[in-house]
Amino acid sequence: QVQLVESGGGLAQAGGSLRLSCVASGRIFSLNVMGWYRQAPGKQRELVATITNLDTTNYADSVKGRFTISRDKAKNTVYLQMNSLRPEDPAVYYCHSSIFAGRAWDDYWGQGTQVTFSS
């Protein structure tokens, strides 16, 4: 059973920073792309950033220059450093990965971690 578990969400302030982490565990033969998506209330889930196993990155235009995605292949972990947070950034952030667990490549999702602005 493959699991993705996110952590690091919580309260932040506009202009502040947060770092999200996501660990993939279980019967993993190979990991390909890992990434972060987010979904705000009343909106569709959208891509934030992805990183391939060759460390090629891709960012949504709205986060370029503010967010940085990275990964630790040895730990099956992907990170999202979020700086200069804006009012449009609070959302539930989901980790995603394409994983070969022995039979086929499948898409796996974490349960989500909430990023909220403190008043």
For each residue, the residues with C-beta under 8 A, 3 or more apart:
1: 26 27
2: 24 25 26 27 28 99 101 106 108
3: 24 25 26 108 110
4: 22 23 24 95 96 97 108 109 110 111
5: 22 23 25 95 110 111
6: 9 20 21 22 93 94 95 110 111 112 113
7: 20 21 22 23 113
8: 18 19 20 21 113
9: 6 18 20 93 113 114 115 116
10: 18 114 115 116
11: 116 117 118
12: 16 17 18 82 85 90 115 116 117 118
13: 16 85 117 118
14: 85 86 87 117
15: 84 85
16: 12 13 85
17: 12 81 82 83 84 85
18: 8 9 10 12 82 85 115
19: 8 79 80 81 82
20: 6 7 8 9 36 79 80 82 93 95 113 115
21: 6 7 8 77 78 79
22: 4 5 6 7 34 36 77 78 79 95 97 110
23: 4 5 7 75 76 77
24: 2 3 4 28 31 34 76 77 97 99 108
25: 2 3 5 28 76
26: 1 2 3 101
27: 1 2 101 102
28: 2 24 25 31 76 99 100 101
29: 99 100 101 102
30: 99 100
31: 24 28 34 53 73 76 97 98 99 100
32: 52 53 97 98 99 100 105
33: 50 51 52 53 96 97 98
34: 22 24 31 50 51 71 78 95 96 97 98
35: 47 48 49 50 51 69 78 95 96 97
36: 20 22 47 48 49 50 69 78 80 93 94 95 96
37: 45 46 47 48 93 94 96
38: 45 46 48 89 91 92 93 94 115
39: 43 44 45 46 91 92 94 112
40: 43 88 90 91 92
41:
42:
43: 39 40 46 91
44: 39
45: 37 38 39 94
46: 37 38 39 43 60
47: 35 36 37 50 58 60
48: 35 36 37 38 59 60 63 67 69 80 93
49: 35 36 57 58 59 60 63 67 68 69 80
50: 33 34 35 36 47 57 58 69 96
51: 33 34 35 55 56 57 58 69 70 71 78
52: 32 33 55 56 57
53: 31 32 33 73
54:
55: 51 52 71
56: 51 52
57: 49 50 51 52 69
58: 47 49 50 51
59: 48 49 63 64 67 69
60: 46 47 48 49 63 64
61: 64
62: 88
63: 48 49 59 60 66 67 82 89
64: 59 60 61 67
65:
66: 63 82 83 84 85 86
67: 48 49 59 63 64 80 81 82 83
68: 49 80 81 83
69: 35 36 48 49 50 51 57 59 78 79 80 81
70: 51 78 79 81
71: 34 51 55 77 78 79
72: 75 76 77 78 79
73: 31 53 76
74:
75: 23 72
76: 23 24 25 28 31 72 73
77: 21 22 23 24 71 72
78: 21 22 34 35 36 51 69 70 71 72 95 97
79: 19 20 21 22 69 70 71 72
80: 19 20 36 48 49 67 68 69 93
81: 17 19 67 68 69 70
82: 12 17 18 19 20 63 66 67 85 89 115
83: 17 66 67 68
84: 15 17 66
85: 12 13 14 15 16 17 18 66 82 89 115 117
86: 14 66 89
87: 14 90 117
88: 40 62
89: 38 63 82 85 86 115
90: 12 40 87 115 116 117
91: 38 39 40 43 114 115
92: 38 39 40 112 113 114 115
93: 6 9 20 36 37 38 48 80 112 113 114 115
94: 6 36 37 38 39 45 109 110 111 112
95: 4 5 6 20 22 34 35 36 78 109 110
96: 4 33 34 35 36 37 50 107 108 109 110
97: 4 22 24 31 32 33 34 35 78 107 108
98: 31 32 33 34 105 106 107 108
99: 2 24 28 29 30 31 32 105 106 107 108
100: 28 29 30 31 32 104 105 106
101: 2 26 27 28 29 104 106
102: 27 29
103:
104: 100 101
105: 32 98 99 100
106: 2 98 99 100 101
107: 96 97 98 99
108: 2 3 4 24 96 97 98 99
109: 4 94 95 96
110: 3 4 5 6 22 94 95 96 113
111: 4 5 6 94
112: 6 39 92 93 94
113: 6 7 8 9 20 92 93 110
114: 9 10 91 92 93
115: 9 10 12 18 20 38 82 85 89 90 91 92 93
116: 9 10 11 12 90
117: 11 12 13 14 85 87 90
118: 11 12 13
119:
